[in-house]
Amino acid sequence: MSAPLYIKVKEQDNVAIAVHDIAAGVEVMPGVITRQDIPQAHKIALTHIPRGGEIVRYGVVLGYARDDIPVGSWINEHMLDLPQTPGLDDMPFGTSIVPPEALPDPTRKTWMGYRNKTGPAGTRNLLGIVTTVQCAAGVLNVAVERIRRELLPGYPNVEGVVAVTHPYGCGVAIKAREAHIPIRAVTNLIRHPNFGGEVMVVGLGCEKLTYDMVLPPEDITPENTLTLQDYPGHDAMMEAILAMADKKLQSLNRRVREELPLSELLIGMQCGGSDAFSGLTANPSAGYAADMLVKGGATVLFSEVTEVRDGVHLLAARCRDEAARDKLAAEMRWYDQYLEAGGVDRDANPTPGNKKGGLANIVEKAMGSIAKSGMAPIEEVLSPAERPTRHGLIYAATPASDIVCGPSQLASGIGLQVFMTGRGTPYGLAAAPVIKVCSRNEMKEHWFDMIDVNAGPVATGEKTIAQVGTELFELILDVASGVKQPYSDQYGFHNDLCIFNPAPIT
Ligand code: CA
C-alpha cells in the first residue's frame, strides 16, 4: 500500500499531521495545498481557520487561532492560544466504563517471576541497598562496585546489585507538610518487589531522615542497617558493608523464578521526548498492550499529572467509583497549586524538543499522552510513591519529568516500565527494566540499537496498533520473565533516582 501523506485522527479535526516532511505546493487532499514546507509530525490546516477559531485534533480543541490561518498552512506553537483548563468540581465518573469483553485478549496468561510474601512478584532478583541520605552515596557506590566484583559471582541466582541513592535525607525540612512524599518514596523503595524483602539500609549517622521514619521497629537491626559514622575509617566501613551484603546475597540466592499468573505482575508506563506521532503510534500501541495486561489480571500504572490535566474529565469518566474520581480531582488540584506557587501553569510542561516535534501545547501533548492508558476502567488513583491496593489500570499521580516519574513508579512497586519516546532518550532504571518504544520509523533507524519496539509502522500503514500492541505485550512478558533484556539494561544506561520532593530544602 502507498504510505499516506498525513494522518487525521477524528472526523471533526480541522488539522492533520504530516507523516513526512511535505514541500510547499503539494495537494495533500482535494482542495488542501500546502502553503509552506511542513516539517514531519507538524500540523497542516485542512480548512480556513478564522482568527479566534478552534483548532481541533483528536476531536478536542487544542487552542484558538491567534490570526486567520488559511487552508494548507503550517500550524506551529506560536499560532494558537491555550484553552481554559477543565474544571475539577463534580466531574462525572463511571460514565465511560468499558466491559471486560471489549478489551483485547492476552496472548499469554502466565509469566515467570520471583514470588514475594506480599505484593506483586519481582521481575528481577536484585540486592537493593538503600541510603537514607545522599551523603552516604559515594561510599555506597564504591562498595557496590566491590560487591559486584568480589561477591556476586558466588551467587548465580542473584541478577545484580543496585545502589538506591537519591538526593533526599538531610538539608531538608523533614517536618514540612509535603515531606511525607519523599519519605514514603524511600520507605517503599526499600520494599521494592525486585529486592525480595531483603532490607539493607545505609545511613550516615547525623541525617534528618532516621531509620524509624522508613522502617518498622522490628526491621531496625544490626543485620539490616549500617551507619557509616560508627566505623573507624575506610577499610572497616567497606568490610562491614560487604559482610552485610554477603548475608543478604545468601538469602536472595535461594529465590527462583516460577510460573505466575498475570495478577502477580505490576508494571508502569510513561513517555518522554514526545512528538506529535507519540499520540498516534507509540502511546496507543502501549495502550493496547495495557488493555491486554489488564484483561489478563495484571496491574498497570500510568502517571504524569501535567500530561493528563487537560484530559482529566476523560479519565474521571473512566473511574470505577467515586473514591477514585475524588482522589483524581484532589491530586490534580494539589498539582495546580504546586505549579501556581512556582508562578507557572501546566503549559510549562512542553519542551523545545516537543515543540520541534510538532506538539503545539500541553493540550495536544496530553491527548497523546493519555492514549497510553488504553481504554480499561481506572480502578484506583495513587498519590506519588503510594502502593496500589487493587489490580487493573491505576492512575499514579507523579510529575511528568522522566527522571522523577521513574522513581515514583518504582516506589509504587513496578517491576518493569514501558517508555514511549518520539525524539529519543536513553533513559533507564537500575532497579527495574525499561522497554523503549519509539513513535517514528526515522527514530528507530537513527537509534537502531537503543529502541526496543518501533511503533512507526502504524503511521505508514504497514502495521496496525493491535499488531504493535501485541508485539509489545509479548516483549513485556519476555522481559519481565528474564528471557529478554531491553537495550537500556544491555548497556547499563541507568538514570539517577531523583525522588519527588515538593517540600522545602533548608
Ligand atoms: Ca515523562
Residues whose N, C-alpha, C, O or C-beta is under 5 A from the ligand:
A	BS01	CA	Q270 C271 G272 A400 S401 D402 C405
